[in-house]
Amino acid sequence: MDTKGAGRSLAWLAAVWGASRAVLLLTVFKVITVTGPDVTSDVSVIYRGWYEVLRQGTFPLDDVTWQYPPAAALAVLSPGLLPFLDYTDAFFVLACLTDLAVLCLLLRYGGQPGRSRRGAWLWTAAVPLLGPTVYARYDVMVTAVAVAALLVAARHPRSFGVLTAIGAMVKVWPALLLAGSFRRRPWASAVVTASGLAALFAVSMPGAFAFLTFQRDRGTEVESLGALVFHVARHFGWEGQVLLNYGSIEFLGPYVGVVSTAALVLTGAAFGWLVLWRLRVARTDELTLAEAAFTAVLLFTVTSRVISPQYLVWLIGLAAVCLTHRATRMTAPALMVVAASLVTVLEFPLGFVHVVTSDWYGVTLMFVRNGLLVAASLVAARRLWRSTVSPERAAAPAAADHADGKTVSS
């Protein structure tokens, strides 16, 4: 074993992480000025306002921008753990520490037999491509929970279920980590944990589930796949508007409801594909679990009515978990996500005015970014299917194998 070579590689990794994160911190602390809208206002204004309300023992009932499950309150309240810092500063510090925790997890599991540290390198290189947004949203925190859940799944299936449920109660999407889980223990522990948390918040804090109504009323956000229809239509006389609505910049006007409904239909189709895959899958193991989670979140992100820049943090984290496995088939879609992350920072915050005005530069950025995500989704789905659904088994559900005890893990 080349210990010197491994030591040099880790030293380079630490240096790249440290330098890139120093730049991120300088941008959120506004030592370095970034062109475009102030991405830190979500923390200094919105999160801080929620923090003051949540401290009183209730959810922000009159704020339609509160569109998150009840455990999101824990992320918003977390800066209180650093009372010696201002709320905004404490949030940025905690985001950076969470980023470091993810790196440490990827390094620890990537150093095991049959594993790779490519996941740690991907996380280190891709996260800063999103710019200051990554530290100015709480998505890095919920991503850390999801990464931890997938990494412990093989040896601690109950912990996997608990962490998945906690993540889902913070921001819903980690529930998709269960897409590739065929064992009862993770599902049971997830259901018990989610039910317990839901009950706890329901009886202790009014308005725990008001977010469901606010989410239902959202429209088509300007960065989503469906928004491309209106970006182009504006050049041909479409009479709609771009306005701040339910906390995001959305298209409002003729046919927006149709496109939003189409997005929901596509999400339903993605869910149907995942169900079909589960019925026909022939092989399940730890790698399949990670790749199914990555594929599921890709599909649901692409078909969503909203694709905010911070959503890329989820995909980077799950792609990094896949790349900790030497045998992963997700290298190509992972690299597409990295490329999409670079284009994302060009459209937000750097070029957001071009996106909002739908000029050809902004439209091109959105076609490229969303095109990369669509391509990553299709490639990931195809590779997941081909690697786990053998031709001779494609016509029969995998339930028989599971009953015979042939499932390897998770």
Sequence and secondary structure as in RCSB ss.txt:
>XXXX:A:sequence
MDTKGAGRSLAWLAAVWGASRAVLLLTVFKVITVTGPDVTSDVSVIYRGWYEVLRQGTFPLDDVTWQYPPAAALA
VLSPGLLPFLDYTDAFFVLACLTDLAVLCLLLRYGGQPGRSRRGAWLWTAAVPLLGPTVYARYDVMVTAVAVAAL
LVAARHPRSFGVLTAIGAMVKVWPALLLAGSFRRRPWASAVVTASGLAALFAVSMPGAFAFLTFQRDRGTEVESL
GALVFHVARHFGWEGQVLLNYGSIEFLGPYVGVVSTAALVLTGAAFGWLVLWRLRVARTDELTLAEAAFTAVLLF
TVTSRVISPQYLVWLIGLAAVCLTHRATRMTAPALMVVAASLVTVLEFPLGFVHVVTSDWYGVTLMFVRNGLLVA
ASLVAARRLWRSTVSPERAAAPAAADHADGKTVSS
>XXXX:A:secstr
  HHHHHHHHHHHHHHHHHHHHHHHHHHTTSS  SSS TTHIIIIIIHHHHHHHTTTS  TT TT  S TTHHHH
HHGGGG TTS HHHHHHHHHHHHHHHHHHHHHHHHTSTTB THHHHHHHHHGGGGGGGGGSSTHHHHHHHHHHHH
HHTTT HHHHHHHHHHHHHHHSGGGGGGGG   HHHHHHHHHHHHHHHHHHHHHSTTTTTHHHHHHT  EETTSS
THHHHHHHGGGT   EEEEETTEEEEESTTHHHHHHHHHHHHHHHHHHHHHHHHH     HHHHHHHHHHHHHHH
HHTSS   TTHHHHHHHHHHHHHTBTT S HHHHHHHHHHHHHHHIIIIITHHHHHHT HHHHHHHHHHHHHHHH
HHHHHHHHHHHHHS GGGTTS THHHHHTT     
